[in-house]
Amino acid sequence: MINNSRILIVDDVIDNIRVAMNILKEDSYEFSFAQNGTEALRLIFDDTEPFDLILLDIMMPGFNGFEVCQKLKENIKTVEIPIIFLTAKTDVEAITKAFEVGGVDYISKPFHANELLARVKTHLELYHARNLLKKHNLYLKSKSKFEKQRLLSELEDSQKELIFILAELMEATSDETGKHIKRIAESSALMAKYHPTLNEGDVETLYHASPMHDIGKMTIPMEILHKPGLHSEEEFSIMKRHTSNAYELLSHSKRNLLKAAAIIAHEHHEKWNGKGYPRGLKGEEIHIYGRIVALVDVFDALTHKRHYKEAWETNDAVKYIIDHRETQFDPELVDIFETHLDEFIAIAKSK
């Protein structure tokens, strides 16, 4: 299904179209192209077979990329087609507007081949998965109660498989590793296990959904995501958008695991005292899933080396968590963390 996907490339420079097609041709996609917004809209609306993905430049004669995207999002037949902006504009204002008008991703020129391949594959996977879930929903309405339960179980397994695929793709485009993702899953489930208001269903949900906490990093330009030094104020503003970008990607699903993943991705950088991002939520305004992943993610990040820092000593990382009780972290979760500290440390030290 993915290999037969139809991709429209819109750019006023024919050489840019050729470069993108040459990079993507190894995955056997079907291509069409347009050199201005007017031509692109004609192709999209006149074609009887819809496109699965659009790579869209911003600066073009006639309709610019923003205007093309807005027109597609206003039409019920094209509103769900994923649009990746592929442009030389790298200012914060342009990136912000790209997501505001409905883009799902933003890749800066000149782009890396692996980056383009990974991001195109990711958004095609999401698009086809959403379409598959819709078809299953329609199919379920005509089935018996027993058959519905069986099919829903299969759908749940499909969600878990999709999350695993997306988490692997995330590893390829960020400094997250498979070990980090596994530790986050185990630590989140452990925290939920000891929380007095959560049940076994919450434990399982957190185990499968928490690995998606940073999936939005796939939408951040590589040069910002992998910058070795400190980010400028503008760069950090773009970096923070990985939370809301992920929510936009995942929140349209009605499936429990993807809905939970959307919440976690959106809220795991919020702080108990209201000084986090992206919305500045405070206390119990933050979903319990977001509060849990916020704590375990920081603890794991502190105790392991990243490209911008060395690993902290375990005792120093534990002290940081405790010292930020009622400021950064939910005090009840910090208490659980302290009470079962040996178990959390064992997960952090697991290979």
C-alpha positions as CSV (number, residue, x, y, z in Angstrom):
1,M,0.0,0.0,0.0
2,I,2.7,2.5,0.9
3,N,4.9,1.7,-2.1
4,N,2.0,2.4,-4.5
5,S,1.2,5.8,-2.8
6,R,0.6,8.8,-5.1
7,I,2.7,11.8,-4.3
8,L,2.3,15.3,-5.8
9,I,5.4,17.5,-5.8
10,V,4.8,21.2,-6.2
11,D,7.7,23.5,-6.8
12,D,8.4,26.3,-9.3
13,V,12.0,25.1,-9.8
14,I,12.0,21.9,-11.9
15,D,15.4,20.9,-10.6
16,N,14.0,20.7,-7.0
17,I,11.2,18.4,-8.3
18,R,13.8,16.2,-9.9
19,V,15.9,16.0,-6.7
20,A,12.9,15.0,-4.6
21,M,11.8,12.4,-7.2
22,N,15.3,10.9,-7.4
23,I,15.5,10.5,-3.7
24,L,12.0,9.0,-3.3
25,K,12.0,6.8,-6.4
26,E,13.7,3.9,-4.6
27,D,10.4,3.3,-2.7
28,S,8.4,3.0,-5.9
29,Y,5.9,5.8,-5.3
30,E,3.8,7.2,-8.1
31,F,4.6,10.8,-8.9
32,S,2.9,13.9,-10.3
33,F,4.3,17.4,-10.3
34,A,3.2,21.0,-10.7
35,Q,5.3,24.2,-11.0
36,N,2.8,26.6,-9.5
37,G,-0.2,26.7,-7.1
38,T,-2.8,27.1,-9.8
39,E,-1.6,24.0,-11.6
40,A,-1.4,22.0,-8.4
41,L,-5.0,22.8,-7.5
42,R,-6.2,21.8,-10.9
43,L,-4.4,18.5,-10.7
44,I,-5.7,17.8,-7.3
45,F,-9.3,18.6,-7.9
46,D,-9.5,17.2,-11.5
47,D,-7.9,13.9,-10.7
48,T,-10.4,11.1,-10.0
49,E,-7.8,9.3,-7.9
50,P,-6.8,11.3,-4.8
51,F,-3.2,11.9,-3.8
52,D,-1.8,10.3,-0.7
53,L,0.7,13.0,0.1
54,I,1.7,16.5,-1.2
55,L,5.2,18.0,-1.0
56,L,4.6,21.7,-1.3
57,D,6.9,24.7,-1.8
58,I,5.9,28.0,-0.3
59,M,7.4,30.7,-2.6
60,M,5.7,30.3,-6.0
61,P,4.1,32.5,-8.6
62,G,0.3,32.9,-8.3
63,F,-1.0,31.0,-5.3
64,N,1.8,30.5,-2.8
65,G,2.1,27.3,-0.7
66,F,0.2,28.6,2.2
67,E,-2.8,29.6,0.0
68,V,-2.8,26.2,-1.7
69,C,-2.8,24.4,1.7
70,Q,-5.6,26.6,3.0
71,K,-7.8,25.8,-0.1
72,L,-7.2,22.1,0.3
73,K,-8.0,22.1,4.0
74,E,-11.3,24.0,3.2
75,N,-12.5,21.2,0.9
76,I,-14.0,18.0,2.4
77,K,-12.5,15.9,-0.4
78,T,-8.9,17.0,0.3
79,V,-8.9,18.1,3.9
80,E,-7.2,14.9,5.1
81,I,-4.4,14.7,2.5
82,P,-1.1,15.2,4.5
83,I,0.9,18.2,3.3
84,I,4.7,18.5,3.9
85,F,6.1,21.9,3.2
86,L,9.5,21.6,1.4
87,T,11.0,25.0,1.3
88,A,14.1,27.2,1.7
89,K,12.2,29.5,4.2
90,T,13.5,28.8,7.6
91,D,12.3,31.7,9.7
92,V,10.0,31.1,12.7
93,E,7.1,33.0,11.2
94,A,7.0,30.8,8.1
95,I,7.3,27.5,10.1
96,T,4.6,28.6,12.5
97,K,2.3,29.6,9.6
98,A,2.9,26.3,7.8
99,F,1.5,24.3,10.8
100,E,-1.3,26.9,11.3
101,V,-2.7,26.4,7.8
102,G,-2.7,22.7,8.1
103,G,0.7,21.3,7.2
104,V,1.8,18.1,9.0
105,D,5.5,18.6,8.6
106,Y,8.2,21.1,7.5
107,I,11.5,20.3,5.8
108,S,14.1,22.9,5.1
109,K,16.1,23.0,1.8
110,P,18.7,21.8,1.2
111,F,17.3,18.6,2.8
112,H,19.0,15.3,3.6
113,A,17.9,12.3,1.6
114,N,17.4,10.1,4.7
115,E,15.3,12.8,6.3
116,L,13.0,13.2,3.3
117,L,12.6,9.4,3.0
118,A,11.9,8.9,6.7
119,R,9.4,11.7,7.0
120,V,7.5,10.8,3.8
121,K,7.3,7.2,4.9
122,T,6.0,8.3,8.4
123,H,3.2,10.5,7.1
124,L,2.1,7.9,4.5
125,E,2.0,5.3,7.3
126,L,-0.2,7.6,9.4
127,Y,-2.4,8.5,6.5
128,H,-3.1,4.9,5.4
129,A,-3.5,3.8,9.0
130,R,-6.2,6.4,9.6
131,N,-8.0,5.4,6.4
132,L,-7.8,1.7,7.4
133,L,-9.3,2.5,10.9
134,K,-12.2,4.4,9.2
135,K,-13.0,1.4,7.0
136,H,-12.9,-0.9,10.0
137,N,-15.3,1.3,11.8
138,L,-17.8,1.1,9.0
139,Y,-17.3,-2.6,8.7
140,L,-17.9,-3.1,12.5
141,K,-21.4,-1.6,12.4
142,S,-22.7,-4.6,10.4
143,K,-21.2,-7.3,12.7
144,S,-22.4,-9.3,15.7
145,K,-21.3,-8.4,19.2
146,F,-18.8,-11.4,19.3
147,E,-17.4,-10.5,15.9
148,K,-17.1,-6.8,16.9
149,Q,-15.1,-7.9,20.0
150,R,-12.8,-10.0,17.9
151,L,-12.2,-7.3,15.3
152,L,-11.7,-4.6,18.0
153,S,-9.0,-6.8,19.5
154,E,-7.3,-7.1,16.1
155,L,-7.5,-3.3,15.8
156,E,-5.9,-2.9,19.2
157,D,-3.0,-5.1,18.0
158,S,-2.7,-3.0,14.8
159,Q,-2.5,0.2,16.9
160,K,0.3,-1.3,19.0
161,E,2.1,-2.3,15.8
162,L,1.7,1.2,14.3
163,I,3.0,2.8,17.5
164,F,6.1,0.5,17.3
165,I,6.7,1.4,13.7
166,L,6.4,5.1,14.4
167,A,8.7,4.9,17.5
168,E,11.3,3.2,15.3
169,L,11.0,5.9,12.8
170,M,11.4,8.5,15.5
171,E,14.7,6.8,16.6
172,A,16.0,7.3,13.1
173,T,15.4,11.1,13.1
174,S,16.3,12.0,16.7
175,D,18.7,11.2,19.5
176,E,16.1,8.9,21.1
177,T,17.2,5.3,21.2
178,G,15.2,2.1,21.4
179,K,16.5,1.5,24.9
180,H,15.3,4.9,26.0
181,I,11.9,4.2,24.6
182,K,11.7,0.8,26.3
183,R,12.7,2.3,29.6
184,I,10.1,5.0,29.3
185,A,7.4,2.4,28.6
186,E,8.5,0.3,31.7
187,S,8.9,3.3,34.0
188,S,5.5,4.8,33.0
189,A,3.7,1.5,33.5
190,L,5.5,1.0,36.9
191,M,4.3,4.5,38.0
192,A,0.8,3.8,36.9
193,K,0.8,0.4,38.8
194,Y,1.4,2.2,42.1
195,H,-0.9,5.1,41.5
196,P,-4.0,4.8,43.7
197,T,-6.5,6.0,41.0
198,L,-5.2,4.1,38.0
199,N,-6.1,0.5,37.0
200,E,-4.6,-2.3,34.9
201,G,-6.0,-0.8,31.8
202,D,-4.1,2.5,32.5
203,V,-0.9,0.5,33.1
204,E,-1.2,-1.2,29.7
205,T,-2.2,2.0,27.9
206,L,0.8,3.9,29.4
207,Y,3.2,1.0,28.5
208,H,2.1,1.1,24.8
209,A,1.4,4.9,24.3
210,S,4.3,6.5,26.3
211,P,7.0,5.5,23.6
212,M,5.3,8.1,21.4
213,H,6.0,11.0,23.8
214,D,8.6,12.6,21.4
215,I,7.1,11.6,18.1
216,G,6.7,15.2,17.2
217,K,10.5,15.6,17.0
218,M,10.2,14.2,13.5
219,T,8.6,17.5,12.5
220,I,11.5,19.6,13.7
221,P,14.2,20.6,11.1
222,M,17.3,18.4,11.4
223,E,19.7,21.3,11.9
224,I,17.7,22.4,15.0
225,L,17.0,18.9,16.4
226,H,20.7,17.9,16.2
227,K,22.3,21.2,17.0
228,P,25.2,20.3,19.4
229,G,25.1,23.6,21.4
230,L,22.4,25.6,23.0
231,H,19.4,26.7,21.0
232,S,18.7,30.3,20.3
233,E,15.4,31.7,21.5
234,E,13.9,31.3,18.0
235,E,15.3,27.7,17.6
236,F,13.9,26.7,21.0
237,S,10.5,28.2,20.0
238,I,10.5,25.8,17.0
239,M,11.8,22.9,19.1
240,K,8.9,23.3,21.5
241,R,6.4,22.8,18.7
242,H,7.2,19.1,18.7
243,T,4.5,18.8,21.4
244,S,1.6,20.5,19.5
245,N,2.7,19.1,16.2
246,A,2.5,15.5,17.6
247,Y,-1.0,16.3,19.0
248,E,-2.1,17.5,15.6
249,L,-0.8,14.2,14.0
250,L,-2.4,11.9,16.5
251,S,-5.5,13.6,18.0
252,H,-7.9,12.8,15.1
253,S,-7.9,9.1,16.0
254,K,-10.8,7.8,18.0
255,R,-8.7,4.8,19.2
256,N,-7.7,4.6,22.8
257,L,-3.9,4.1,22.4
258,L,-3.5,6.8,19.8
259,K,-5.6,9.2,21.8
260,A,-3.5,8.5,24.9
261,A,-0.3,9.0,22.8
262,A,-1.6,12.3,21.6
263,I,-2.2,13.5,25.2
264,I,1.2,12.3,26.3
265,A,3.0,13.9,23.4
266,H,1.1,17.2,24.0
267,E,1.5,17.4,27.8
268,H,4.8,15.8,28.9
269,H,6.6,19.1,28.9
270,E,4.0,20.8,31.1
271,K,5.0,21.5,34.7
272,W,3.1,21.2,38.0
273,N,3.6,25.0,38.7
274,G,2.3,26.0,35.3
275,K,5.6,27.1,33.8
276,G,5.9,24.4,31.2
277,Y,4.8,24.3,27.5
278,P,3.0,24.4,25.1
279,R,0.0,25.6,27.0
280,G,1.2,26.4,30.5
281,L,-1.2,24.0,32.2
282,K,-1.0,23.8,36.0
283,G,-1.4,21.0,38.5
284,E,-4.3,18.6,37.7
285,E,-5.1,20.5,34.6
286,I,-2.3,18.3,33.2
287,H,-3.5,14.8,32.3
288,I,-2.2,12.1,34.7
289,Y,-0.6,10.4,31.7
290,G,1.3,13.6,30.8
291,R,2.4,14.1,34.5
292,I,3.7,10.5,34.7
293,V,5.7,10.6,31.5
294,A,7.1,14.1,32.4
295,L,8.7,12.7,35.5
296,V,10.0,9.4,34.1
297,D,11.3,11.0,30.9
298,V,13.3,13.6,32.8
299,F,14.8,11.0,35.1
300,D,15.8,8.8,32.2
301,A,17.2,11.7,30.3
302,L,19.3,12.8,33.3
303,T,20.8,9.4,33.9
304,H,21.8,8.8,30.3
305,K,24.2,10.5,27.9
306,R,22.8,12.6,25.1
307,H,24.6,14.4,22.2
308,Y,24.4,17.7,24.2
309,K,25.3,16.4,27.7
310,E,26.9,13.7,29.7
311,A,25.0,11.3,32.0
312,W,24.3,12.4,35.6
313,E,25.2,10.3,38.6
314,T,22.1,8.4,39.7
315,N,22.0,10.1,43.1
316,D,22.1,13.5,41.6
317,A,19.3,12.7,39.2
318,V,17.2,11.3,42.1
319,K,17.9,14.5,44.1
320,Y,16.7,16.6,41.1
321,I,13.4,14.8,40.9
322,I,12.8,15.2,44.7
323,D,13.9,18.8,44.8
324,H,11.4,19.7,42.0
325,R,8.4,18.2,43.9
326,E,5.5,20.6,43.6
327,T,7.3,22.8,41.1
328,Q,8.1,20.7,38.0
329,F,6.5,17.4,39.1
330,D,3.3,16.2,40.6
331,P,4.0,15.7,44.3
332,E,2.1,12.5,44.5
333,L,4.2,11.0,41.7
334,V,7.4,12.1,43.4
335,D,6.3,10.3,46.6
336,I,5.6,7.1,44.6
337,F,9.0,7.5,42.9
338,E,10.7,7.8,46.3
339,T,8.8,4.9,47.8
340,H,9.7,2.6,45.0
341,L,13.1,4.1,44.1
342,D,14.9,0.9,43.7
343,E,12.6,-0.3,41.0
344,F,12.8,2.9,39.0
345,I,16.7,2.9,39.3
346,A,16.7,-0.7,38.1
347,I,14.8,0.3,35.0
348,A,17.1,3.3,34.4
349,K,20.2,1.0,34.6
350,S,18.7,-1.7,32.4
351,K,20.5,-2.2,29.0
